[in-house]
Amino acid sequence: MRILVTGAAGFIGAHLTARLLREGHMVTGVDAFTPYYDVRLKRDRWAALAGPAAGGAQARLITCDVCDGERLQGVFAAFRPECVVHLAAQPGMRASLSAPFVCQKNNVEGFLSLLECCRHATVTPRVVYASSSSVYGACTALPFVEEQPADRPVSLYAATKRANELMAHTYAQLYDIPCVGLRFFTAYGPWCRPDMALYLFADALSQGRPLQVFEGGDVRRDFTYIEDVAEGVVRCIGVPLQARSELFNVGSGRPVALLSVVHLLAERLGVTPRIETAPLPPGDIPATWASLARIQPRTGYQPATTLEEGVARFVEWFRAYAASGAGSGAVR
Ligand SMILES: NC(=O)c1ccc[n+]([C@@H]2O[C@H](COP(=O)([O-])OP(=O)(O)OC[C@H]3O[C@@H](n4cnc5c(N)ncnc54)[C@H](O)[C@@H]3O)[C@@H](O)[C@H]2O)c1
């Protein structure tokens, strides 16, 4: 299948591209290499996972801002994708508070530009796009099920992701574009973003700095190993749809307290953690937990990586790459 991946040099995008190539798909990636975090990390990640260093088939990577509709339309015309996996976005709840217009532009305008390209494409592709567990916002009923209302976002980031779901629903109805929204839950693993908890913890631990955990480490996240995330995406690329627009949780279904993750990391890194506790910042939510009751029976999705295995693989990469000073963790 011809698959266009947006945000292809990103954490999920590069791993997914590698997986799609292994399955024999033809992949074209686009990425704007936004400066939210070190662009060198994005380039190294792409090269290692989907470029020359990976060996085997390679994907083409085009530097393109998805907000540039004319240029994106050119990519569509040349590649004629049968499926688009849209991952390009400004991630991060905190970044949406400090740079709201950047978040709005990349997440809302970028997605509209993509949907318009799909609407005018000669072959209408299936759109599989990144939503987020953050759309559940102030919902306290756990686990999060797709049927529950997601109308109480607590950050602008969450609001843009929910807007994407509503936009997809609208375009699916108006223009018969099949759309599949994936609510990702805290992906982690090698080549992850430097603004993510696991990376921040590992960075602090390896430098002997105290690390901050919220609410005494009692905050729970449904950590999902990156290969399991890619597996979920692949399964949703192929799932027979029951409606023109559908939504699926892609998580591990096993929430873990942040404090346990810190101890696991510290053990792997061979250090004793110095822990400071802080209140939950505005825009954050105390717990996420994915119900897999929809995705599992529909796609056979079964996350396979335990937290112990996943953390071990992350630490191996972190030691070899990040701790050597390559791809600094600077976040705008
Ligand atoms: N990683 C997670 O745990 C997680 C959880 C929930 C949702 N998501 C969503 O999944 C997607 C991928 O996340 P990620 O962790 O890989 O983030 P990432 O920042 O590593 O990847 C996103 C990529 O998109 C690119 N990009 C941003 N704006 C662009 C634009 N306008 N045009 C073209 N490229 C652009 C960036 O350069 C980056 O390489 C995002 O939509 C994110 O919101 C991720």
The ligand as an ORCA input file, in Angstrom:
! r2SCAN-3c Opt
* xyz 0 1
  N       3.996     10.377     22.126
  C       2.872     10.273     22.836
  O       2.843      9.720     23.941
  C       1.584     10.839     22.286
  C       0.426     10.731     23.073
  C      -0.771     11.235     22.571
  C      -0.803     11.805     21.307
  N       0.344     11.903     20.571
  C       0.276     12.514     19.245
  O       0.953     11.653     18.327
  C       1.591     12.430     17.319
  C       3.067     12.112     17.273
  O       3.656     12.434     18.527
  P       5.208     12.256     18.812
  O       5.364     11.903     20.236
  O       5.812     11.397     17.773
  O       5.710     13.776     18.645
  P       6.982     14.364     17.871
  O       7.047     15.807     18.219
  O       8.174     13.533     18.156
  O       6.564     14.192     16.348
  C       5.767     15.121     15.650
  C       6.509     15.497     14.385
  O       5.666     16.379     13.633
  C       6.463     17.378     13.065
  N       5.594     18.537     12.831
  C       5.034     19.369     13.745
  N       4.294     20.303     13.136
  C       4.377     20.046     11.805
  C       3.817     20.660     10.657
  N       3.047     21.749     10.751
  N       4.084     20.123      9.445
  C       4.871     19.024      9.334
  N       5.448     18.417     10.388
  C       5.195     18.920     11.610
  C       7.573     17.651     14.059
  O       8.730     18.194     13.433
  C       7.823     16.254     14.638
  O       8.894     15.611     13.984
  C       1.274     13.880     17.645
  O       0.118     14.244     16.923
  C       0.970     13.850     19.130
  O       0.142     14.917     19.504
  C       1.537     11.430     21.038
*
